[in-house]
């Protein structure tokens, strides 16, 4: 695609494209902008008007100007009178000039019977030579399908065949005899017809039909380009006018020729501010409309749009209603949306580029897409975003699970684990393209969390040592304990919490001092030694205490060894006290346990929420893989020496409630805040990986059903709840 380019300093690289031509060592190309005016105000040697330069922001940007020069008639309409103005616009204003060359007013090109008919090509060349230092675009005649432009012709009608003959002779003369122009190669344009259907007594032939017959009367290689006009009381009328003419040009196989819109307007009656406001909006919309047309692949472009008119609005003529000059000083206040002059400036500020020469080729689409996120747990929602380029009419996504979509940016939910290959096929007028990403989306099966026994005492004979060693085994606390009792063995002598076997632990402190404590260790026990735990899940311990009181916490060794829960997690790593709020004279102060004869009590230690004190560690519970070891249970004196008998059973790790969204061991208002942020509504998938746990009912959305489940578990801060709370109805 080649665009008309211009501006000060654009040099010889454009010569090879046919857009610029050498002149005395200097090279200029046409304006790169869509904006222009008809009749700048150069007639009769008058000073160059500053208004258009202000609108077009000359010379920083510049634009286009269409001027009318006569070969015969009044001298102030001859080329010589325009030379100073042309020189100023071209040299100092950064303006590209289109020159309409007429024979005389009322006879746009000389009739075959005119005495000047035979010599008119030479007269045109003379005009061109005078202006060639500053211009290279020449429009031969104007609206020949109007009665008013055909004086001297039979019935005042410039026939298509008659015009075609004149155009061919003039074009041949310019290309063979005129001097070269630094502005570019000479381009001779067919006259713009008056757009619309037959409208007697003025428009004797429809504009599109007149244009078609002219084109058919001229060999294609003798047509350099076209000027067109487009008027309308509405944007739709305006669009129909230019599209109708472009359809004729393209239909005759001339889609590669340049097209210039040298007149367009919506009339506003002088002094009528309402009509001015309508014209102002029309102006903005028309510029935007042509720009959109130009940017659509396959459309023959319009290089520039010259508003008819700038000059001529002195309050005394019939052009006032068209004139930017008139409306600059009349009508709606300057700067208001209804001011026509302001509207032109607003349009210029949009910086619409000049159209291409001819028809830009239709580019094939290039398929591309992104996906986010690309790894997660089923049901897993993925947002796909189409990043394809080029003209696209349709899309077909294949998600790799047998499902497809034609949406632009689909949101898809994968319900089964797997690695999925995703394909996007885009199709447009330029063809099709496919983008494939192999095994791009990875979906894991949901992690099924269920309670896991750390110490299953079933299956062991009575008096077996299972998981815990005798109380005096640990050197840390052996000095706090009497020599007897000193045992930790299985028994079936009492009713178990679950099953028929429990662990019976017996000890006594040497005195009732508050610094006395027992480290009941699992270190290298004969059976189930060093049981591994998950540091993100609560530890639940069942105790039966028939007499006495003490404080209880759990000693956790931070091993970082990634083994299953309950397996041997090793003996290397610092130890933290979980559930201890303080340390008194070396004894950890955990939860207070008091006797409840015959009753099994449940105590839960939550690594993510409960207080932690350092034993041999730093007071922060953390390890690789979130793995540690239940190294011991700590029993601290509360002023009683004992002896103590404690039964242990059903020591296990449980799943935190799914409603504990911040994983701090409780379901409180902090979790509710997270839930609120994740709400998507019914049947609206929630793709955020941070919201997976908020999909409490298992479907991809977060809606009222999930809220009901959440409310069943909502409690207060630092209060641990049953992980099955969400499955119970209110009041259960």
matplotlib code that plots the C-alpha trace (Angstrom):
import matplotlib.pyplot as plt

x = [0.0, 1.3, 0.1, 0.4, 3.1, 4.4, 5.7, 8.9, 12.0, 10.5, 13.0, 14.0, 13.0, 9.5, 10.7, 10.8, 7.1, 6.1, 5.0, 7.7, 9.8, 13.2, 13.2, 16.4, 17.8, 14.7, 12.0, 8.6, 5.8, 2.1, 0.5, 0.2, -3.1, -6.7, -7.6, -8.0, -10.1, -11.4, -10.6, -7.9, -8.3, -5.6, -7.6, -6.6, -3.3, -5.0, -3.0, -3.0, -5.7, -4.4, -7.6, -6.9, -3.3, -4.7, -7.1, -4.5, -1.8, 0.6, 3.5, 3.8, 1.2, -0.3, -2.8, -4.5, -6.0, -8.1, -7.9, -9.6, -7.7, -9.1, -7.2, -9.3, -11.5, -10.7, -7.0, -7.4, -8.5, -5.4, -2.4, -0.1, -2.3, -2.0, 1.8, 2.6, -0.1, 1.0, 4.6, 3.7, 1.5, 4.0, 7.1, 6.0, 2.8, 3.5, 0.4, -0.3, -2.2, -4.8, -5.5, -8.8, -8.3, -11.4, -11.8, -14.1, -16.9, -20.0, -18.0, -15.8, -14.1, -14.4, -17.0, -16.0, -17.3, -15.3, -12.6, -10.3, -11.1, -8.1, -5.6, -6.9, -4.4, -1.6, -3.3, -3.6, 0.1, 1.0, -1.1, 0.6, 4.1, 3.3, 2.2, 4.4, 7.1, 4.5, 1.9, 1.5, -2.2, -4.5, -8.3, -9.6, -13.0, -15.8, -19.2, -19.7, -23.1, -24.6, -26.3, -24.6, -21.1, -22.0, -22.5, -21.6, -22.1, -25.2, -28.1, -25.6, -24.5, -20.9, -21.3, -19.2, -17.6, -16.9, -15.3, -13.3, -11.8, -10.9, -9.4, -7.2, -5.8, -5.1, -3.5, -1.3, -0.1, 0.7, 2.7, 4.6, 5.1, 4.8, 7.9, 8.4, 7.3, 9.2, 5.9, 5.7, 4.9, 2.1, -1.2, -4.2, -7.5, -10.9, -13.4, -15.7, -19.4, -22.2, -23.2, -26.7, -29.5, -31.0, -32.2, -33.6, -33.1, -29.6, -28.2, -29.1, -27.3, -26.8, -23.3, -22.3, -23.6, -21.7, -18.6, -19.1, -19.5, -16.4, -14.3, -15.6, -14.6, -10.9, -8.3, -7.5, -3.8, -4.7, -6.5, -4.3, -6.9, -10.2, -11.6, -15.0, -17.6, -19.9, -22.7, -25.6, -28.1, -27.1, -24.1, -25.9, -26.4, -22.8, -21.6, -23.9, -22.5, -18.8, -19.4, -21.5, -18.7, -16.0, -18.2, -18.2, -14.4, -13.7, -16.3, -14.4, -11.2, -9.5, -9.2, -5.5, -6.1, -5.9, -9.1, -9.4, -12.5, -12.2, -15.6, -17.9, -20.2, -23.5, -25.1, -26.2, -28.4, -26.4, -27.3, -29.1, -27.2, -29.2, -28.3, -24.7, -24.6, -25.9, -23.3, -20.6, -21.5, -21.8, -18.2, -16.8, -18.8, -17.8, -14.1, -14.4, -16.5, -14.0, -11.2, -13.0, -13.6, -10.0, -8.9, -11.1, -9.1, -10.4, -11.8, -10.5, -9.2, -9.9, -6.7, -7.9, -11.1, -11.3, -14.2, -16.2, -15.4, -13.1, -13.0, -16.0, -17.8, -17.9, -21.6, -22.5, -22.5, -24.4, -21.4, -21.8, -23.6, -20.8, -17.9, -15.7, -14.6, -18.2, -18.9, -15.7, -17.2, -20.9, -23.3, -22.5, -19.8, -16.2, -15.1, -18.6, -19.6, -22.0, -19.4, -18.5, -15.1, -14.3, -15.6, -13.1, -10.3, -11.6, -11.5, -7.9, -6.9, -7.9, -4.9, -6.6, -4.0, -4.3, -5.8, -3.7, -3.3, -5.8, -7.0, -4.8, -4.5, -6.6, -4.1, -4.6, -5.3, -2.6, -3.9, -2.6, -4.0, -3.1, -4.6, -4.7, -4.2, -2.9, -2.5, -4.9, -7.3, -10.5, -13.1, -10.6, -11.7, -9.4, -9.8, -8.7, -7.9, -7.7, -4.6, -5.0, -4.3, -5.7, -9.3, -11.3, -14.8, -15.0, -13.2, -13.2, -11.7, -11.0, -10.2, -8.7, -11.5, -13.9, -15.5, -15.4, -16.4, -16.9, -16.6, -13.8, -12.5, -14.1, -14.0, -13.8, -14.0, -12.2, -13.9, -11.5, -7.7, -5.4, -3.0, -5.0, -3.9, -5.7, -6.3, -7.7, -8.6, -9.4, -11.0, -11.3, -11.5, -7.8, -7.9, -7.5, -4.8, -4.4, -2.5, -2.0, -0.5, 0.3, -0.5, -1.0, -3.5, -2.7, -5.6, -5.0, -7.5, -8.8, -6.9, -9.2, -8.6, -9.7, -8.8, -5.6, -4.7, -1.2, -1.4, -3.7, -3.3, -5.5, -3.8, -1.2, -1.2, -1.6, 1.5, 3.1, 5.1, 3.5, 4.6, 5.4, 8.3, 8.3, 8.1, 11.6, 13.2, 13.8, 16.8, 15.2, 12.7, 13.8, 15.1, 11.5, 10.0, 10.1, 11.5, 8.0, 5.4, 7.1, 5.2, 3.5, 1.9, -1.3, -4.2, -7.8, -8.7, -10.8, -13.4, -11.5, -12.6, -12.6, -12.0, -10.8, -7.2, -5.7, -2.3, -2.0, 0.7, 1.7, 4.2, 4.7, 6.6, 9.3, 7.4, 4.6, 7.0, 5.6, 8.8, 8.2, 7.1, 7.1, 8.4, 6.6, 8.6, 8.1, 11.8, 12.8, 10.0, 9.8, 6.6, 5.4, 8.5, 8.8, 5.3, 5.2, 2.5, 1.3, 2.0, -1.0, -3.5, -4.8, -3.7, -6.4, -5.6, -8.1, -7.3, -9.0, -7.9, -9.6, -7.7, -5.4, -4.7, -1.8, -1.1, -0.7, 1.0, 2.5, 6.3, 6.7, 10.1, 10.6, 12.1, 10.9, 11.0, 8.2, 6.7, 3.1, 1.4, 2.2, 5.4, 8.8, 9.6, 13.2, 14.9, 16.7, 15.4, 14.6, 11.5, 8.7, 6.0, 2.6, -0.3, 2.0, 1.2, 4.3, 7.2, 7.6, 11.0, 11.6, 8.1, 5.8, 2.4, -0.2, -3.9, -5.2, -6.5, -8.6, -9.9, -13.2, -13.5, -14.5, -14.8, -12.7, -11.7, -10.6, -7.8, -6.9, -3.6, -3.8, -0.3, -1.6, -3.4, -2.3, 0.6, 4.1, 7.0, 10.5, 11.9, 15.1, 13.7, 13.0, 9.3, 8.2, 6.7, 7.8, 9.5, 10.0, 7.1, 5.1, 6.2, 7.3, 7.2, 5.0, 8.2, 6.4, 3.5, 4.4, 2.6, 3.5, 2.7, 0.1, 1.0, 0.3, 2.9, 0.7, 0.9, -1.0, -2.7, -3.6, -5.2, -4.4, -6.4, -7.4, -4.4, -5.0, -4.6, -7.9, -8.7, -9.4, -12.9, -13.0, -14.5, -11.2, -10.1, -7.1, -5.9, -5.5, -7.4, -10.8, -13.7, -14.2, -14.9, -11.5, -12.6, -15.9, -14.1, -12.2, -15.5, -17.2, -14.3, -14.8, -18.5, -19.3, -23.0, -24.9, -23.5, -20.6, -17.4, -14.9, -11.5, -9.3, -7.0, -7.2, -10.9, -10.8, -11.5, -14.5, -16.3, -17.7, -20.4, -17.9, -19.2, -17.2, -19.2, -19.3, -22.9, -25.7, -25.3, -21.7, -22.7, -25.1, -22.3, -20.0, -22.5, -22.8, -19.2, -18.9, -17.6, -15.2, -11.4, -9.1, -12.0, -11.4, -14.4, -15.3, -14.2, -17.6, -19.4, -20.4, -22.4, -24.7, -27.9, -28.3, -29.1, -27.7]
y = [0.0, 3.5, 6.5, 10.1, 11.5, 14.9, 17.6, 19.6, 17.4, 14.3, 13.5, 11.4, 8.0, 8.6, 9.1, 5.4, 5.2, 7.8, 10.3, 12.9, 14.3, 16.1, 19.8, 21.8, 19.3, 19.5, 16.9, 17.3, 14.8, 15.4, 16.1, 13.1, 14.4, 14.1, 17.7, 20.4, 23.4, 24.7, 28.3, 29.4, 33.0, 33.6, 35.5, 38.6, 39.0, 39.4, 38.7, 35.1, 34.4, 33.3, 31.4, 28.1, 28.1, 28.4, 25.5, 23.2, 24.1, 25.3, 24.7, 22.2, 19.9, 21.5, 20.0, 20.5, 23.4, 23.2, 26.3, 27.2, 28.7, 29.8, 29.6, 32.3, 35.1, 37.7, 38.1, 37.8, 34.2, 33.4, 31.5, 34.5, 36.0, 32.7, 32.3, 34.4, 32.5, 29.1, 30.0, 30.9, 27.9, 25.4, 26.9, 28.3, 26.6, 22.9, 22.8, 20.5, 22.1, 20.7, 23.0, 22.9, 24.2, 25.6, 27.2, 30.0, 30.4, 28.6, 26.6, 24.3, 22.9, 24.4, 23.1, 21.5, 24.6, 27.0, 28.9, 28.0, 24.3, 23.1, 25.3, 24.6, 21.8, 24.2, 26.9, 24.4, 23.5, 27.2, 27.4, 24.3, 25.6, 28.8, 26.8, 23.7, 24.9, 24.4, 21.9, 18.7, 17.7, 19.1, 18.7, 19.2, 20.9, 20.7, 19.0, 18.7, 17.0, 20.4, 22.6, 25.6, 24.2, 23.4, 26.7, 26.6, 22.8, 21.4, 21.8, 23.1, 19.5, 18.4, 14.8, 12.1, 11.3, 15.0, 15.4, 12.3, 13.5, 16.8, 15.1, 12.8, 15.6, 17.8, 14.9, 14.0, 17.6, 18.0, 14.7, 15.5, 19.2, 20.6, 21.2, 18.9, 19.8, 19.4, 18.5, 15.2, 13.7, 15.4, 13.7, 14.7, 14.1, 13.5, 16.2, 15.5, 15.1, 16.7, 13.8, 12.4, 11.5, 13.5, 16.9, 19.2, 21.9, 21.6, 18.0, 16.6, 13.2, 11.3, 11.9, 8.2, 7.5, 10.4, 9.2, 5.7, 6.7, 9.0, 6.1, 3.8, 6.4, 6.6, 3.8, 2.8, 3.6, 7.2, 7.9, 9.3, 9.7, 11.2, 14.1, 13.6, 15.7, 14.7, 16.7, 15.8, 17.0, 14.0, 11.8, 9.0, 11.1, 12.1, 8.5, 7.4, 10.1, 9.1, 5.4, 5.5, 7.1, 4.8, 1.9, 3.1, 3.6, 0.2, -1.4, -0.2, -1.9, 1.3, 0.5, 1.4, 5.1, 8.0, 9.7, 13.2, 14.6, 18.2, 19.5, 18.4, 20.3, 20.6, 24.0, 26.1, 29.1, 32.3, 33.4, 30.1, 28.8, 25.6, 24.7, 25.7, 23.3, 20.5, 21.3, 21.3, 17.8, 16.7, 17.9, 15.9, 12.8, 13.0, 13.2, 10.2, 8.3, 8.7, 7.8, 4.6, 3.9, 4.4, 2.1, -0.8, -3.2, -3.6, -0.1, 2.3, 5.2, 8.9, 10.8, 14.1, 16.0, 19.7, 21.5, 23.8, 26.6, 28.5, 31.8, 33.7, 34.3, 38.0, 38.2, 39.4, 36.3, 33.0, 31.1, 32.4, 29.3, 27.1, 29.3, 28.6, 32.2, 33.4, 31.1, 32.1, 35.4, 34.5, 32.1, 30.0, 31.2, 30.3, 27.2, 25.8, 22.4, 24.1, 26.4, 25.2, 26.8, 25.1, 21.8, 21.9, 22.5, 19.6, 17.3, 18.4, 17.5, 13.9, 13.7, 11.4, 10.4, 10.9, 8.0, 5.6, 5.8, 3.3, 0.3, -1.1, -4.9, -7.1, -8.6, -12.1, -12.5, -13.7, -15.8, -15.3, -15.6, -15.6, -17.5, -16.7, -18.5, -21.7, -24.0, -24.8, -27.2, -28.5, -27.0, -24.6, -21.4, -19.9, -16.5, -16.7, -13.4, -13.1, -11.2, -11.9, -9.1, -8.3, -8.2, -11.0, -12.1, -15.2, -17.2, -20.8, -21.9, -25.5, -26.0, -29.5, -31.1, -31.5, -28.1, -25.1, -21.4, -18.6, -15.8, -13.3, -13.6, -16.8, -17.8, -21.6, -23.9, -27.3, -29.8, -32.8, -33.0, -33.1, -31.2, -29.5, -28.3, -25.1, -23.9, -20.7, -20.4, -16.9, -16.3, -13.0, -11.7, -12.3, -15.9, -18.0, -18.6, -21.0, -20.6, -23.8, -24.1, -27.7, -28.8, -25.2, -25.5, -27.9, -28.9, -30.9, -33.0, -31.3, -32.1, -34.3, -33.4, -35.9, -36.5, -38.7, -40.6, -39.9, -42.5, -45.4, -47.5, -50.3, -53.4, -53.3, -55.7, -54.4, -52.9, -52.0, -48.9, -47.0, -43.5, -42.1, -43.3, -43.6, -40.2, -40.2, -41.0, -37.4, -35.9, -32.4, -33.3, -36.6, -34.5, -33.2, -36.7, -39.4, -42.8, -44.3, -44.3, -44.1, -45.8, -45.1, -48.3, -49.4, -50.7, -51.8, -51.4, -48.3, -47.5, -45.9, -42.8, -44.7, -48.5, -50.5, -49.6, -46.4, -45.2, -45.0, -42.6, -42.4, -40.1, -37.9, -34.6, -34.5, -31.6, -29.1, -26.4, -24.4, -25.0, -28.8, -30.3, -33.5, -33.9, -37.0, -37.6, -39.6, -39.5, -42.9, -44.7, -48.5, -48.1, -45.0, -42.9, -39.2, -39.0, -36.4, -33.7, -31.0, -27.5, -26.1, -28.4, -28.6, -31.4, -32.9, -34.8, -36.7, -37.0, -38.6, -37.2, -38.7, -36.7, -33.7, -30.7, -29.5, -27.4, -29.0, -28.0, -29.7, -29.8, -29.6, -30.3, -28.3, -31.0, -30.1, -33.7, -34.3, -37.7, -38.7, -37.7, -40.2, -41.5, -41.1, -37.5, -37.5, -36.1, -33.1, -29.6, -27.1, -27.5, -25.0, -25.2, -25.0, -23.8, -22.3, -18.7, -18.2, -20.0, -20.0, -21.0, -23.2, -24.8, -24.1, -22.7, -24.3, -24.9, -25.7, -29.3, -30.3, -33.6, -34.8, -38.4, -40.9, -38.2, -37.9, -34.3, -32.9, -30.4, -28.9, -27.2, -25.1, -24.3, -21.4, -19.7, -20.8, -19.1, -20.4, -20.3, -21.4, -24.5, -25.0, -22.9, -19.2, -19.1, -19.1, -22.3, -22.8, -25.5, -26.6, -28.5, -27.3, -30.5, -31.2, -33.8, -34.1, -34.5, -34.5, -33.5, -31.1, -31.5, -28.6, -28.4, -26.1, -26.7, -30.4, -33.1, -36.0, -38.9, -38.5, -41.0, -39.7, -41.7, -40.7, -41.7, -40.7, -38.3, -37.0, -34.2, -32.7, -30.5, -26.9, -25.7, -24.8, -21.5, -20.6, -18.7, -17.0, -20.3, -18.8, -21.5, -19.7, -18.5, -14.9, -11.5, -11.6, -14.7, -13.0, -10.1, -12.5, -14.3, -11.0, -10.1, -13.5, -13.3, -13.7, -14.5, -17.5, -19.2, -16.7, -18.6, -17.2, -17.7, -16.1, -18.7, -17.0, -17.7, -21.4, -22.2, -19.8, -22.2, -24.1, -26.0, -27.4, -25.5, -22.8, -19.8, -18.1, -17.4, -17.6, -21.3, -20.8, -18.0, -20.3, -22.8, -20.0, -18.6, -22.1, -21.8, -18.1, -17.7, -15.3, -14.8, -17.4, -19.9, -23.1, -24.8, -28.3, -28.8, -30.3, -27.2, -26.2, -29.4, -28.8, -26.8, -23.9, -25.0, -28.6]
z = [0.0, -0.9, 0.9, -0.2, 2.1, 2.5, 4.8, 5.0, 4.8, 3.2, 0.5, -2.4, -1.0, -2.4, -6.0, -6.6, -5.6, -8.1, -5.4, -5.8, -8.6, -8.7, -9.3, -9.1, -6.6, -4.2, -3.7, -2.2, -1.7, -1.2, 2.1, 4.4, 5.9, 4.8, 5.4, 2.8, 1.7, -1.6, -2.4, 0.0, -1.0, -3.6, -6.3, -8.0, -6.2, -2.8, 0.3, 1.3, 3.9, 7.3, 8.2, 6.4, 7.7, 11.2, 10.6, 9.0, 11.5, 8.8, 8.3, 11.1, 9.5, 6.5, 4.2, 0.8, -1.2, -4.4, -6.6, -9.9, -12.7, -16.1, -19.3, -20.8, -19.4, -16.7, -16.0, -12.3, -12.8, -14.9, -13.6, -13.4, -10.6, -8.6, -8.7, -5.5, -3.5, -4.8, -4.0, -0.5, 0.2, -1.3, 0.1, 3.5, 4.4, 3.6, 1.5, -1.5, -4.4, -6.7, -9.6, -11.4, -14.9, -16.7, -20.0, -18.9, -16.3, -17.6, -20.2, -18.1, -21.2, -24.7, -26.9, -30.2, -32.0, -29.9, -31.7, -28.8, -28.9, -31.0, -29.1, -25.7, -24.8, -25.5, -23.4, -20.6, -20.9, -20.6, -17.4, -16.0, -16.7, -14.8, -11.7, -12.1, -9.6, -6.9, -8.1, -10.1, -9.8, -12.5, -12.7, -16.2, -15.9, -13.3, -13.1, -16.8, -16.3, -15.2, -17.7, -16.2, -17.1, -20.7, -22.4, -26.0, -26.2, -28.0, -25.6, -23.0, -22.4, -22.2, -23.4, -21.9, -25.3, -26.0, -22.6, -23.0, -26.2, -24.6, -21.6, -23.7, -25.8, -22.7, -20.8, -23.7, -24.1, -20.4, -20.2, -23.4, -23.2, -19.7, -17.6, -14.6, -11.1, -7.9, -6.2, -8.1, -11.5, -13.4, -12.6, -14.8, -13.2, -14.8, -13.9, -10.9, -12.0, -10.0, -7.7, -7.7, -10.1, -13.0, -11.6, -14.3, -15.3, -13.8, -13.7, -17.1, -16.5, -13.3, -12.0, -11.7, -15.2, -16.7, -15.0, -16.3, -19.9, -19.7, -18.4, -21.1, -23.7, -22.6, -22.7, -19.1, -19.4, -20.3, -17.0, -14.3, -11.6, -10.5, -8.6, -7.0, -5.2, -2.4, -0.9, 1.4, 3.9, 6.0, 6.5, 4.7, 1.6, 1.7, 2.0, -0.8, -3.1, -2.7, -2.6, -5.7, -7.7, -6.2, -7.3, -10.9, -10.9, -9.3, -11.5, -14.6, -13.3, -12.1, -8.4, -8.5, -9.5, -7.1, -6.1, -4.6, -3.0, -4.2, -3.0, -0.1, 2.1, 4.0, 3.5, 6.4, 5.8, 6.8, 10.3, 11.2, 14.2, 14.3, 10.7, 11.5, 14.4, 12.1, 9.6, 12.3, 13.4, 9.7, 9.2, 12.1, 11.1, 7.4, 8.1, 10.5, 7.9, 5.1, 7.4, 8.4, 4.7, 3.9, 6.8, 5.6, 3.4, -0.1, -0.3, -2.9, -0.9, -1.0, -0.7, 0.5, 1.4, 0.4, 2.1, -0.2, 0.5, 2.8, 0.9, -0.3, 3.0, 3.1, 3.8, 0.4, -1.7, -2.3, -0.9, 2.7, 3.8, 2.7, 3.8, 6.7, 6.5, 6.9, 9.9, 11.6, 12.4, 12.5, 14.1, 17.2, 19.6, 18.7, 20.6, 20.9, 19.4, 17.1, 15.6, 12.1, 12.1, 15.5, 14.2, 11.3, 13.8, 15.9, 12.9, 12.1, 15.6, 15.0, 12.5, 10.0, 7.4, 3.7, 1.9, -0.2, -3.9, -5.2, -3.2, -0.4, -0.8, 1.5, 3.9, 5.1, 8.8, 11.1, 14.0, 17.5, 21.0, 24.7, 27.6, 31.2, 33.5, 31.9, 34.8, 37.6, 39.3, 37.8, 37.3, 35.8, 33.9, 31.3, 29.6, 26.0, 24.2, 20.4, 19.4, 15.7, 13.2, 9.8, 8.6, 10.3, 9.6, 11.8, 14.4, 15.5, 18.8, 19.6, 23.3, 23.1, 25.0, 22.1, 22.7, 20.3, 20.3, 17.8, 20.3, 20.0, 23.6, 25.0, 28.7, 28.8, 31.8, 31.8, 34.0, 33.6, 34.3, 31.4, 29.1, 26.3, 22.9, 21.9, 18.3, 16.9, 13.2, 11.9, 8.5, 6.6, 3.0, 2.7, 3.6, 6.8, 9.3, 12.3, 15.6, 17.7, 21.1, 22.0, 25.6, 26.4, 29.3, 32.2, 34.4, 37.6, 39.4, 42.5, 45.6, 47.7, 51.3, 53.9, 57.5, 57.8, 61.0, 62.2, 64.9, 64.2, 67.4, 66.0, 65.0, 67.7, 70.7, 74.2, 75.8, 72.5, 72.1, 69.2, 67.9, 71.4, 73.6, 77.4, 79.1, 80.6, 77.2, 76.3, 78.1, 77.9, 80.5, 82.2, 85.2, 85.7, 86.0, 88.7, 87.8, 88.1, 86.7, 83.2, 80.4, 77.1, 75.7, 74.0, 75.9, 75.5, 79.1, 78.5, 75.8, 72.9, 71.1, 67.9, 67.6, 70.5, 71.1, 72.7, 74.0, 77.8, 79.1, 82.8, 84.5, 87.5, 88.1, 90.8, 92.4, 91.6, 90.3, 87.3, 85.3, 85.2, 81.9, 79.9, 76.4, 75.1, 72.0, 68.9, 68.0, 66.6, 68.3, 67.7, 65.6, 63.6, 64.5, 63.5, 61.9, 59.1, 59.1, 56.6, 58.1, 56.3, 58.0, 61.6, 63.9, 66.1, 69.3, 71.5, 75.2, 78.1, 81.5, 84.5, 87.1, 87.3, 85.1, 82.8, 79.8, 76.4, 73.1, 70.1, 69.4, 65.6, 64.0, 60.7, 58.5, 55.0, 54.0, 51.4, 52.5, 53.1, 56.3, 59.0, 57.3, 58.8, 58.3, 59.7, 62.8, 61.4, 61.8, 64.6, 66.8, 67.4, 70.0, 68.3, 70.5, 73.2, 74.0, 76.2, 77.9, 81.6, 83.1, 80.0, 80.1, 77.2, 78.2, 75.9, 76.2, 79.7, 80.0, 83.0, 84.1, 82.7, 83.9, 81.2, 78.6, 75.4, 74.8, 71.4, 71.0, 67.7, 66.8, 63.6, 62.2, 60.1, 63.0, 66.5, 68.4, 68.1, 70.5, 69.7, 71.4, 69.4, 66.5, 65.9, 66.8, 63.1, 61.8, 58.2, 56.1, 52.6, 51.0, 54.1, 55.8, 59.3, 62.0, 65.2, 67.3, 70.7, 72.8, 75.7, 79.0, 81.4, 85.1, 86.5, 90.1, 90.3, 90.5, 89.6, 89.0, 85.7, 83.5, 80.0, 77.2, 73.6, 70.6, 67.0, 66.4, 62.9, 60.4, 59.2, 56.2, 57.1, 56.1, 52.4, 53.6, 55.3, 52.2, 53.7, 55.3, 58.8, 60.6, 61.0, 58.9, 59.7, 58.1, 56.4, 54.5, 53.8, 52.2, 49.9, 49.1, 48.1, 45.7, 44.1, 43.5, 39.8, 39.7, 38.5, 35.3, 35.1, 35.4, 37.9, 36.2, 38.9, 40.3, 43.7, 43.8, 43.1, 46.8, 46.7, 44.3, 47.3, 45.4, 42.8, 39.7, 37.9, 39.2, 42.6, 43.4, 46.0, 46.4, 47.4, 49.8, 51.6, 52.2, 53.3, 55.8, 57.5, 58.5, 59.2, 62.8, 64.5, 64.3, 65.8, 66.4, 64.5, 63.0, 61.9, 58.3, 57.5, 58.6, 55.1, 54.6, 57.5, 57.4, 59.7, 63.2, 62.8]

ax = plt.figure().add_subplot(projection="3d")
ax.plot(x, y, z, "-o")
ax.set_aspect("equal")
plt.show()
